[in-house]
Amino acid sequence: MEEKLNKRLKEEKGNYLHYCIDEVTLSNGHISTREMVTHPGAVAIIAYTANNEIILVKQYRYPVKETLYEIPAGKLESGEMPDASAKRELEEETGFVAKRWEKVSSFYTAPGFSNEKMHLFMATDLIEKTAHPDPDEIIVYEKFTLEKAIKMIETGEIKDSKTMFALMWLEKRMTIKY
């Protein structure tokens, strides 16, 4: 069930996203087109405090024209490893650094049209420092109990899929007896 690239029909390059339309041959011989956004990859962080709280960031997301609650996250810089990116993003967006890190999972965010691969980490033993978001980001963070954050998913206050996945993973982890 593979598809073979015949030729690139169109390509547009942005600062870090690229859009292309490819002509492909399907495994059944049919010729079709595929539209794709290529992405450098990203990280997301479940930041869990000693007081059993989750740190969520709140920021305006232009594509959906809404202010969203999300776990801290960001794109990989060129040549950057996911664990280094997670540490950088957590500190930039929240001002927190973590003594303990755990890799949770890696997943594709929207495989129907993008190759973005997100790496999810859990950060604990947090130390608060000063946030320093990028100049083009206006971000504030808030702390929530896991129970409150799950309720925010149920009420539609949290709409971001990576955040929903991360919080539900954490809820399940907290209820399983090891």
Secondary structure by P-SEA (a helix, b strand, c coil): cbbbbcccccccccccbbbbbbbbbccccccbbbbbbbbccccccccccccbbbbbbbbbbccccccccccccccccccccaaaaaaaaaaacccccccbbbbccccccccccccbbbbbbbbccccccccccccccbbbbbbbcaaaaaaaaaacccccaaaaaaaaaaaaaaaccc
